[in-house]
Amino acid sequence: MWKKLESLTHKIYEKAKRKRGNAKIALLIDGPNMLRKEFNINLDKIREILEEYGDIVIGRVYLNQYASDKLIEAVINQGFEPRISAGDVDVEMAVDATELVFNPSIDTIVYVTRDADFLPAIRKAKEKGKRIIIIGAEPGFSTALQKIADIVIKINEDFKMEKEDKHE
């Protein structure tokens, strides 16, 4: 009987380990900074990695007015909302991120960027209790961004992800 109980307990534990996180995630992708040939960004892979933490409630890709129709269509086909900006993409993304700080339906904000321009918005989010995940790539991945994030995911040349969770 104890063997059956132990086996059942082990199965329940393994199932719980595989279970997705329960965070409500806002995913913000800095298109001009990250959707470049040299980074070979795979939006489906990013979605898959984030499922470990929870559900993506908001998924936006910020693009400038020079984005091709093909890129915009690809973003839409992958289930993301394109945000096209005639001005500075970083400003629009930072404003949206700051609004999300006050959205009670979101508890985790994910930035896909290398850019330290988002530090003020991230500081405000952390001040309000939001968890921050940064997904970035070298070269030019801001050290300050990596230090302020709760979780850092680095994309390497083969689109393998290296995770650093500061709470583990």
TORVOSE-776658 format. One record per residue (C-alpha): chain; x, y, z; residue in one letter. Coordinates in Angstrom, 3 decimals, always signed. Layout:
N
kette, u, v, w, rest
A, X, Y, Z, A
...
***
This chain:
168
kette, u, v, w, rest
A, +0.000, +0.000, +0.000, M
A, +2.818, +2.439, +0.835, W
A, +4.453, +1.732, -2.520, K
A, +1.210, +2.638, -4.344, K
A, +0.847, +5.799, -2.292, L
A, +4.460, +6.749, -2.933, E
A, +4.015, +6.103, -6.672, S
A, +0.819, +8.173, -6.772, L
A, +2.454, +11.022, -4.829, T
A, +5.410, +10.979, -7.242, H
A, +3.060, +11.157, -10.268, K
A, +1.159, +14.097, -8.761, I
A, +4.440, +15.874, -7.998, Y
A, +5.745, +15.341, -11.556, E
A, +2.473, +16.601, -13.037, K
A, +2.593, +19.713, -10.826, A
A, +6.181, +20.343, -11.902, K
A, +5.146, +20.315, -15.576, R
A, +2.153, +22.574, -14.975, K
A, +2.335, +26.037, -16.471, R
A, +2.761, +29.092, -14.341, G
A, -0.286, +31.143, -13.492, N
A, +1.006, +34.649, -14.222, A
A, -0.975, +37.001, -16.442, K
A, +1.633, +38.293, -18.867, I
A, +1.914, +41.384, -21.046, A
A, +4.513, +40.781, -23.763, L
A, +6.027, +43.882, -25.385, L
A, +8.432, +43.373, -28.294, I
A, +10.731, +46.159, -29.473, D
A, +10.568, +45.321, -33.186, G
A, +13.235, +47.637, -34.641, P
A, +15.664, +46.592, -31.900, N
A, +15.023, +42.836, -31.872, M
A, +13.342, +41.666, -35.087, L
A, +16.582, +41.701, -37.040, R
A, +18.137, +39.032, -39.208, K
A, +21.183, +38.704, -36.942, E
A, +19.005, +37.697, -33.968, F
A, +16.739, +35.288, -35.858, N
A, +13.919, +35.902, -33.358, I
A, +11.246, +33.222, -33.289, N
A, +8.013, +34.586, -31.806, L
A, +6.544, +31.093, -31.394, D
A, +9.604, +30.053, -29.359, K
A, +9.212, +33.130, -27.141, I
A, +5.554, +32.245, -26.597, R
A, +6.553, +28.661, -25.738, E
A, +9.194, +29.794, -23.217, I
A, +6.759, +32.199, -21.541, L
A, +4.123, +29.460, -21.102, E
A, +6.345, +28.218, -18.283, E
A, +5.453, +31.400, -16.387, Y
A, +1.797, +31.861, -17.333, G
A, -0.604, +33.073, -20.005, D
A, +0.127, +35.874, -22.441, I
A, -2.872, +38.178, -22.055, V
A, -1.422, +41.016, -24.142, I
A, +1.096, +40.466, -26.950, G
A, +2.266, +43.509, -28.863, R
A, +5.006, +44.036, -31.407, V
A, +6.095, +47.649, -31.808, Y
A, +7.206, +48.608, -35.315, L
A, +8.124, +51.836, -37.068, N
A, +6.465, +53.230, -40.185, Q
A, +9.134, +51.577, -42.359, Y
A, +8.073, +48.040, -41.394, A
A, +7.205, +46.003, -44.453, S
A, +3.669, +44.767, -45.075, D
A, +5.124, +41.246, -45.022, K
A, +6.491, +41.762, -41.482, L
A, +3.215, +43.262, -40.253, I
A, +1.283, +40.350, -41.753, E
A, +3.658, +37.832, -40.127, A
A, +3.158, +39.496, -36.725, V
A, -0.625, +39.308, -37.108, I
A, -0.500, +35.697, -38.329, N
A, +1.425, +34.724, -35.207, Q
A, -1.329, +36.160, -33.030, G
A, +0.342, +39.381, -31.943, F
A, -0.953, +42.930, -32.158, E
A, +1.261, +45.167, -34.311, P
A, +1.676, +48.725, -33.048, R
A, +3.007, +50.939, -35.832, I
A, +4.540, +54.229, -34.784, S
A, +5.421, +57.209, -36.967, A
A, +7.602, +58.525, -34.160, G
A, +9.949, +56.862, -31.733, D
A, +8.872, +53.248, -31.168, V
A, +10.540, +53.219, -27.723, D
A, +8.364, +56.094, -26.517, V
A, +5.126, +54.370, -27.521, E
A, +6.254, +51.098, -25.984, M
A, +7.299, +52.805, -22.734, A
A, +3.964, +54.647, -22.479, V
A, +2.041, +51.393, -23.011, D
A, +4.257, +49.614, -20.475, A
A, +3.598, +52.344, -17.906, T
A, -0.164, +52.022, -18.470, E
A, +0.136, +48.260, -17.891, L
A, +1.639, +48.940, -14.466, V
A, -1.831, +50.063, -13.373, F
A, -3.682, +47.160, -15.027, N
A, -4.750, +44.765, -12.252, P
A, -5.181, +41.948, -14.804, S
A, -1.412, +41.908, -15.498, I
A, +1.155, +40.765, -12.939, D
A, +4.166, +40.171, -15.215, T
A, +5.521, +42.429, -17.949, I
A, +7.917, +40.925, -20.468, V
A, +10.141, +43.195, -22.522, Y
A, +11.858, +41.784, -25.601, V
A, +14.556, +44.389, -26.087, T
A, +18.213, +45.237, -25.489, R
A, +17.485, +48.893, -24.814, D
A, +17.970, +50.700, -21.474, A
A, +15.395, +53.335, -22.533, D
A, +12.765, +51.282, -20.695, F
A, +14.399, +51.530, -17.255, L
A, +12.039, +54.251, -15.902, P
A, +8.945, +52.238, -16.921, A
A, +10.463, +49.087, -15.415, I
A, +11.275, +50.855, -12.148, R
A, +7.662, +52.048, -11.885, K
A, +6.385, +48.525, -12.616, A
A, +8.584, +47.000, -9.922, K
A, +7.515, +49.718, -7.491, E
A, +3.901, +48.634, -8.102, K
A, +4.727, +44.947, -7.563, G
A, +4.891, +43.721, -11.156, K
A, +7.361, +40.972, -12.043, R
A, +9.702, +41.850, -14.919, I
A, +11.117, +39.441, -17.469, I
A, +13.617, +40.731, -20.003, I
A, +14.386, +38.775, -23.173, I
A, +17.386, +40.124, -25.033, G
A, +20.401, +39.333, -27.154, A
A, +23.996, +40.410, -27.563, E
A, +25.577, +42.583, -28.723, P
A, +24.284, +45.626, -26.945, G
A, +22.124, +43.925, -24.281, F
A, +21.966, +46.575, -21.543, S
A, +23.588, +45.458, -18.292, T
A, +21.269, +47.786, -16.357, A
A, +18.247, +46.030, -17.892, L
A, +19.636, +42.657, -16.910, Q
A, +20.251, +43.793, -13.332, K
A, +16.785, +45.268, -12.767, I
A, +14.847, +42.300, -14.189, A
A, +13.476, +39.495, -12.037, D
A, +14.192, +37.030, -14.835, I
A, +16.608, +37.479, -17.737, V
A, +16.417, +35.296, -20.829, I
A, +19.302, +35.656, -23.278, K
A, +18.909, +34.527, -26.850, I
A, +22.073, +33.117, -28.381, N
A, +22.992, +32.613, -32.051, E
A, +21.132, +29.292, -32.340, D
A, +18.046, +30.779, -30.677, F
A, +18.705, +28.805, -27.550, K
A, +17.556, +30.565, -24.416, M
A, +19.658, +30.944, -21.283, E
A, +17.508, +31.800, -18.260, K
A, +18.538, +33.527, -15.069, E
A, +15.814, +33.683, -12.423, D
A, +16.922, +35.881, -9.535, K
A, +14.287, +34.344, -7.236, H
A, +15.360, +30.696, -7.503, E
***
